């Protein structure tokens, strides 16, 4: 893909957009960036861009700016139905995302992991398993480094383990992972995709370019991902926490086992008791990682050693402290209802649950039965608080806390020894915070300041 002297527009100056712009400039392209934020809001980014010879359009998108390009690279945070984007697509201008751009330059094999929940934990674990086994490994994508930043360090021997989101997958064309993993698909980002069907279609793009020499790893316990198998051209492997599978990873007598082919010998990998992460959902994440590792010929004993030494990723059911016999957990990454329910299900009861943030057209009534059984009090925060309170009215005690700090203070006063204070918001963070990491840090600070 020769970009020398080509006019390229990067839309959206998030982390991946900034990296894409710098990469494109390094390829000799004539780069412009466009962002709806003001020049003041972009004060940190603009000097470096201008110094690199990149033009900056701030405070909105100009249609003429879009139409004067040979290629448009759109950041994941920018919806495809943005008016300017829709118009240039109608004019026939090529529009791709940062993931697609990077994939055209990235060397080595790609392991791509998606799902509504568990992506980050599974991606991080898979990266650790490969690295511990001595495989040259890079981890990035929707976590850590943008994929475009992995290009420079990639070689033909590299395994690139990527977390990919539905936003990134919307704009792929030639993206072709050797191993694609779909952990689960439950309603999420409906405010962006418009319907669950559109969201599912975006997820399925992860295996659209795969062929018979590639592998697709699917959740045998997830109804939606089961349907994906019929549309795959690649070899499908399964993982399940509840039943045996024809080929893949499953639990037998408390041990995760692997079977490479239908009717083949089952190989023990790791007892469930040795997994250091809480919750049945994390057993599923480990099962998916086992599939990925064994398909890549990493020995079972090496996989076991890596899993045993793995620790919870920051903001994912992360244990913070125990104070007055009350445990505090940070699950700020639970940005949808299904993720929050999985976190709640990880504890037997006595939970003081902090819910709320920016709503994503979610239905909180689906939590009703689980909350009744396990949660003592819900503390609502953020712009979704009113909707949550309305949908859960009469189900259990609800305290309108408004902020994370107040919720922590109220929960600390109310929680009895042996109970749990859990931030698992079931919402995005963008009403009060920069991102879920920022929200998690604020929660951690509030917890650590308790005495």
N, C-alpha and C positions, 0 to 999 in steps of 0.2 A: 504494500500500500504506500505509494509515493505521495508524500504530502508537501514536498518542496514547492514553495511559492503558492500553494493552494490557500484560498480564503476559507478559514474555519472559524465558526462561532461556537463558543462554549456558553451554554445557558445555565445559569445557577452557579454561584461561587461558594458552595459548600466545600468540604475537604476534598472530595473527589473532583469537583469542578476545577478547583485551583490546581490540583495535581495534573489534571488533563490538559489545562491551558499551558502549563510549563512544559509538559511532555511534547505537546504539539509544536510549541515554539522551538524546542530542541530538534524537532524533525524538519525544521525549515519552513513551517507553515506561517502564513500571515494571520495572526490570531487576534480575535476580538472576544471579549467576555461581556455578557449582559446579565444584570441582576436587578430585581425589583427593589432591593434595598438602596438606601441613600448613600451618597459618597461619604457621609459622616459615619454611617454604620459599617462601611467597608474600609475605614481609614487604615486598618492594620494590613489589609491585603493590597490596596491600590499601589503603594510605592514600589513593591517588589514586581508587580505586574508591569508597571510603566518602565521600570528599569530593564526588564526583559524584552521590551519592545512590543508589549501586548496592549492593545487599545481597550479601554474600559467604558462601558455604557452602564450607568447606574440610575436608580430611581424609576425604573420601568423598562419595558421592552419596546423597541421601535421596529415596526414592520419592515421598513426599508433596510434596517440593519440585518434583519433575518434574510431578506430576499437577495442581498448582495453576496451570498456565500456559496462556496462549492460543497461544503459539508457543515452540518450542524451536530454538535455533540451535546446531548441534554443530560443534566445531572439527575440523579434518582429522585430528588425532592421536587422536581418540576413536573407537574401533571402533563400528560400527553394531550389533554384537551385545552391547554392554554391556547387562547385565540391565535397568537402568532405562530405557534407550533402547528396547529391545525391548518392554517393557511399555507405555510410553506410545504407541508406534506401534500396538500392539494395541488401545489404548483410543481410537485415532482422532485423537490430538493431532498437529498438523502439526509435522514435524521437517525442517529444512533446514540447509544448511551456510552458512558465511560467503561462499563464492563465489556461491551462489544468492541470498543476501540482497543482496549488492553488485550483482549483475546487474540487480536490479529497480530500482535507482536510478542506475546508471552511464549517462552520456550518451555519444553518439558510437558509432563502430564498434568492434567487438571482434574482435581476431585472437587465437585461442586455440591454444596449442601444447602437445601432450602427446607421450608416448613413454616407453619404459623408459629410454632413454639419449639424451643430447644436447639435452634440453629447455632447459637453462639457457643453453648456448652459442647455440643457435638463437634463443631468445627475445631474448637480449641483442643478437645480430647484427641481427635484424629491427628491433628498437627503434632501433638505430643507423642503419640504412638509411633508415627513415622519417624520423627526426629530421634526419639529414644532408640529406634532400631537402626540408626545410622544412615537413614535416607536423607539426602539433601532436600530440605523442606522449607517452604515459605507459606505463611498463613496471612490471609487478608480478605479484602472484599467489603462486606457490610460491617465488619469489625476491623479494628486496627488500621492497617494500611490500605488505602485504595488499591485496587488491582493494578492500575497503571503504574503505581510505585514499585510493584514487584517485577516489572519487565526488566529493569536493569540488572537485577540479581539472578535472573532465570537462565538456566542452561538446559541442554537436552536431557540432563540427568535429574533435573529438579522435579519434585512433586509440589504443585501449587494447590494448597487446600483453601478453598474459597467459600465463605458464607455469602449466599446470594439471596436478595430479597425479591419480592414480586415487583417492586418498583424498578429494580435493575433488569429483571427478566423481560419486562414490557418492551424493551428496546433492543433485544438481541436478535441477530440474524444468522451469523455463522458460528456463534459460541458453541463449542463442542467439547464437553467434558468427557474424559475417559470413564470416570465413575460419577454418576449423578445420584444424589440421595434426596428423597422427599420424606421427611420425618412424619408429617401430618398436615392436614389442611382443614382448618376450622374457620368460621367467619372472622375476618379481620380486614381492616383498611377498606371497609365498604364505602366510607365517605370519599375515598379516592377512586376505587374501581367501579363503583356504581351498583354492582350486583355481585353476589357470591359466585355466579357462573363466570363472570369476567375475571374475578380473582383467581379461580381455579385454572382458567385458561392461561393466565400469566404464569402461574406456578409450573404448568406443564411445559412451558417453553424451555425448561431446563434440559429436557431430553429430546427436543424436537429435531436436533441435528445429529443425534446419536445413530449408530448403525449396529449391525450384528456383532461387531468386534468389541462393543462397549458394554458397560454394565449399568443397570438401573436398580437401585436399592429402595424398596418400598415397605411401608408399615402394613403388615398383615392384619393389624387390629383397627385400622382406620378405614372406614367405609369409602371415603372419597379417594384416597390414594390407591385403594384396590382397583377402582375403575380405570386409573391411569394405565395399568398394565396392558389393557387391550389396545392402547394407542402407541405402545412402545415398539420400536424396531430393534432395540438393544436386548441383551439377556437380562431377564428380571430375576433378582434375588429378594428374599423377604426377611423381615425380622418380626418377631412376635413375643410378647410377654405372657400370652395366655394359651398358646397352642403350638403344636409342632408344625413346621413348614417343610415343603418339599426340598427346597435348597435355600440356605441362608442361616440365620442365627435365631435360636429360641431358648426358652427356659425349660429344663427338665430336672425334676427333683432338686430344685434350688440352685442349679448350676446353668450358666449360659453355655450352650453347645453350638457347634458349627457343623453344618453338613454341606459339602461342596456340590454334590449332585444328587438328584432324586434316587433314593434307594441306597445311597452311599453310607459310609460309616460316619457316625456322629463323633465329633472331637470335643472333649471338654475344654473350655477356655478359662472361665473364672466363676467361682461361687458368688451368688448374689450377696452373701454376707460380707464379701471383701470389697464391695463397691462403696466408696467413702461418701457418696452423695445421697441426700435425702430424696425420697419420693419414687413412686412407680414410674413417673415420667422420665426420671433419670436412668432407670433400668432400660427403658426404651432407647434413650440416647446412647447408652453403652452398647446395646444390641446393634444399633446402626453402625457404630464405630467398629465393632467386631467384624461385621460384614465387610465394611470398607477395607479394613486392614488385612483380613484373610484373602479377599479378592486380589490384594496386592502382594500376597505371599509373605506377609509378615508373620513369623512363627507365633503360635498361640501363647507360649510361655512369655514371650516378649510383650505381647498385648496385655497379658495378665499383670505383669510387673508395672506397666505404664498406667493401667487403670487404677491399681491399688495406690499409687502415689499421686493420683490426680486430686486436685482440690477445687471446690466450687469457684466458678468464675465470678468476679466482682459484679454485684447487683443482680445475681441470679441465685435466689434462695441462700444468700450469703449470711452466715452467722456472724453477728457483730459483738455481742457481749452477753453475759449473764449478770444481772443486778437484782439483788433481793430475791433470788431464786426465780426470776422471770427472764426468759430468753428473748432476744431481739434479733429479727431476721430482716435483711434488706433484699427484697425481690422487685426492685424498681423496674427491671426489664419486663415484668409482666404487664405488657401494654394492651392486652386484650382479655376478654372474659375467660376464655379457655385456659390461658396461662395462669390467671389468678385462681381458678378452680383447681388446677393441678397443684399449686402451692398450698392451698387450704387442705387438700386431700393428703398432703404429706405429714400432717399433724393429727393426732387422735382427737383433739378438742381443746377447749380453753383458749381459743384464739381471739385476740383483740386485733381486728383487721382494719387497716387504713386503705380506703377505696377512693378513687376519683382522680381527676385531671381533665384532659380534653377528650370529650366523647367522640367515638368513631362510629356513630350510628349503631351502637351495641345494644343488645337485649340483656339487661341485668337480671331479669326474672328467671333466666335459666340457672342462676346460682341458688335459687331459693332453698331447695331441699338440702343441698350440701351445707349451706350457711346455718340452717336450722340445727343440723347435727353437730357442727364443729365450732361455730363462731359464737362467742359470748356477746361481743359488741362490735358494731361497725362504726368507724369514724370517717366521715366524708370530707373530702377536700376538693378544691378546684372548681372549674366551671361545670363539670358534670354532676356536682353534688346534688343539685335539685332533682335531676332526672333519676339518679340512683335512689334518693330518699323516696321519691314517688313510686318507683317500681318495687322497692323492697319494703314499703310501708306495711306495718303489721306483722312482718316476718320475724323481726328480732329488734333488739334495742339499737337505735341509731343516734349518734351524736354528731351534729354539724360542727366540724372543727375548722373548716375553711383553709387552714394552712397545715403543712407537715409538722411544723414546730409545735403548734397547739395540739395537734392530734397525738404526738408523742407524749407531751406533758399530761394530757387527759388519760391516755392509755396507761402510762406509768403509775398514775394515782389509783386507777381502777383495777389493774392486774394483780392477781393473787399469786403466791408462790406456786410454781409448777405450770403456770400459764405462759402464753407466748404473745408477743407483740410483733405483728407482721405487716410490713409495707408490701402489698401486692395489688397495685392500683387498678388494674383492668382497663386502663385508659392511657393515652399518650400523655406526654409531659408538657406539650407546647403552650399550655395556657399560662403556666407560672415559671417554667424552666426552659433552659436552652435545649435540653435533651434528657433522656432517662438517666444518664450518668450524673448530670447536674442534680437531678431530683434525688438520686441515691446518695450523693455526697451530703446534701442538705439533711437528709434523714439520718445518715451516720453521725453527722456533727451533733444533731439534736439528741441522739441516743447517748453519745459519748459525754455530753455535758450533763447528763442526769447524775444525781448523787443521792 
